């Protein structure tokens, strides 16, 4: 069967369509949103009909913007509105806002939005007229993934406002791995455009030091992170295991139909999209085959997922992907891979000689499936996914509905939750980007205060240095700063107040902020607490020196702040969160809270205490190494 015939037959079998996911409505039936139309102008837009859509909201925002423009006369230049975005960093919500037919019902009461205008660099007249896409066509918001030579960054395209995940690869790696590996990844990605369960790649370009792959953003994070959030390390619900493994089977079936061997199946490479379905990503180790049964001899893969033929250094075929599928199914079910050791030699011996261990309570169908996939002899494993789909473990699966995304996922990303690891989100954008000239160009284009002027301000007001947090922002100042505050333990309690910034230096002094907080919050607080601020908006609005305590904050527009306790005695910032600006994450449960288990699993928990400890060590090790 040829490549085209194979793929078209799969499409015909599944009759692929994409139905929108139904999200729960928020509590407030009648609500309003705040939209920052432009500097100093915030509009409240009432929502009284749950069937109103994002498209309606965008048209209403455009109407208010045009009305405001007409009041100012012809001197005001009209900008092109291409979308709306959340005032805070909520990539799931921003992704939801990009589809105009999505209803507004799931969006929270009093959510604050910002208009996104089509933006051009100073040397560009139109993006449409450009022959190529480049780094300066994007705003770089947050790092969500990191490796030895690469970063993955949430980015917004300037002309359209759409969010993407950009993989930025350092070309230094080419000396060790070879440029061909990354060219191959880009070429393989093109084969799977608009495939339901494989990540889309939209653009690829390069600079002297980096290579860029612009990919679809999956705000649900990785399957690895989803499994980590499951409390404890006991048996996962079989329906969850069955759902994810079945969708992964469909994704791999499409990959094999294009004569591609994947070779790097693991939880970190399985992404969860905005609707809760999986997307296969990272084809860096994939191999394009000339025939379906072609063999390869490249040694590659994750240590715990290496098939015996790979350990032996023998040639391997597509059956390698069935082995890694078995490893993944085992890890989803139990929380750790079937074979594990911190010693590489011991791990190799286990991979070659040990039989996989199963607890007594495991489902017989799941056990039989995993043992079949983990056969040491490649000839004894399945050779086609049609064989796997007919296994009794998947008896209840309607493969057509699943492929059409008509089966409800066990997890749908919360619009107001960031599903990426905090350790990545805290990485400065400057570490992911080497093109400093781009940053300087943006500063000049936005007419912000130059470094020289900022330095003078720091010298003139160095007495305030220890009392102030730095954050240089774009656009012109108003004499008033608007701050919206939400109490963490009471989501319905929201307060908004204004206070004047320093009239000469345009800085916030801690005494000013505390005075304003005391006057406005004291009636609802047990005591007046000293507070320190830091900016929580998109990174495009400030430079990378935001954590330098020796500089002052220069206000350039109305912004949201997060409030944290400030210990004046030993000068320690950010000890404990007390108040958050509106829409920041609520306090989360401890990740160490054990998973509740049924009485039938208690013996398994006791008997496998060492296995659980091993699983925790492995997760900690793999998290640190990602």
PyMOL commands that set and color helices and strands:
alter all, ss='L'
color gray80, all
select helices_A, chain A and resi 3-14+54-71+91-97+135-137+171-177+179-190+223-229+238-257+267-269+303-305+308-312+319-334+344-353+364-373+378-380+385-389+392-394+399-403+422-425+429-432+436-445+451-460+462-467+510-524+539-541+599-607+609-625
alter helices_A, ss='H'
color red, helices_A
select strands_A, chain A and resi 31-38+41-47+81-86+112-117+138-146+150-157+163-170+201-206+210-215+260-261+270-272+278-280+287-288+471-472+480-487+494-500+531-535+553-554+561-567+572-581
alter strands_A, ss='S'
color yellow, strands_A
deselect
rebuild
show_as cartoon
